[in-house]
Structures are given as structure tokens and as C-alpha cells.
Amino acid sequence: MGRTHNITASAIAAAPIPDLAPTLTIVASPSKIAGVVLLLQRPAGATLVELVQVTGWLPHTTRAALTGLRKKGHVIQKQSHDGVTAYSIAKVA
């Protein structure tokens, strides 16, 4: 069996704590809606299928997100190319 060590609270309190602030950088991961906005800003925009694949949302949820972007002031355009509907942002809020 291995040895056990009794560590007291005072020993823990006295232990030096390294300053990690200069070496740590917290990077926030982009949200799904931010990814949707980036896709919609492409010159060709994005199809519903592409948006569903990127976000993992169901189609009705993805369309609701587009509605949410409209409510936030984004101008969403809808175009049809070869029978496939593509959405794009004409103006970012």
C-alpha cells in the first residue's frame, strides 16, 4: 500500500500560489449564431442545409434563428440558385 500524507489547512494556505494571469488567455468560443452570421456574410450566402450542418439545429430552429437576426436589425436576403434557396445578410445590425 502507498503512503498517505496528512496535509493541514494551514499548510495549504501557506503554499505559494503561482501567478498564472500573465500566461493564461481565455478565448471565448464563438456562438452558433455568430457562425451563422459569418456564413450569411459570404458572397454566396448559405443554404438552409449548410446552416443546419454547421449548427446542428433542426431546420425549423435554423429558420427561427434567421427570424431572430431580422428582429435584431439584420437585413436577411433570400435568393434561389438552381432551385436551392440561399440566405445572405445584406446589412449587419
N, C-alpha and C positions, 0 to 999 in steps of 0.2 A: 504494500500500500504506500501511497505517496505521503509526503509530509504535508501537514497543514500549518498555516500561518495565521496567527491572531493579529489582525490589523485593527487598531483602535481608531476612533473618530478623530482624536487629536493628531494621530499620525497622518491621516488623510488630509486634515486641514492644514498641516504644516508642509505637506508635499508641494514642491514648486509646480505651478501650472504654466505650461508653455504658452506664449502669446502667438496664437495662430492667425490673428486678424490680418497681418500683412501678407500671409501666404494663402489664405482662403479667399476664393472668389465664388460667390453664389450666383449661378446663372439660372435665371428663371426659364423654364421650358416654355416655348410658345404655346399658346392655347390653340385648340382646334379651330376656333373661329378666326384666329389670326392666320392660320394656314389656309382657311377658306378665302379670306381676303387676298392673300398672296396669289392663290390660284386664279381668282377672278381678275386680278390685275394683269395677268398675262395678255399679250395681244390677241390671242385666240380665245381667251376666257377659259372656262372649264365646263365640262358637261356634268350632268347630274351623276352619271356613273363614276366619273373621276372624283367628284366631291364625296360620294358615298365611300369609295375605296380609301380615300385619304383619311376621312374622319372615322369611319367605322359606324356611322349613323345609318339609320334606315332612310329610305328616300323621302318619306313624309317629314321626318325630323330635319333633313337637309333643306327641304323647301321652306320649312318653318324658320330655319336659321337665316335663309335669304330674306324672308319677310322681316325678321328681326333687324337685319342690316339696313333694310329700307326704312324701318322705323327710326333707326339711329341717324338717318340722313344720307346714307349711301345711295347713289343712283345706280340701280342694277338694270342692265340691258339684257334682253333675251333675243338671240338670233338663231336661225336654223341653217345648218350647213349639211347638205346631203341627207336631210331628214332627221338629223340629230340636233337637239336643242343645246345651245351653248349659252352660258350666262357670263357676263362680264361687268366690271364696275366702270362706269363712265365718270363718276365723281366720287371721291372718297370724302367722307364727312370729317 
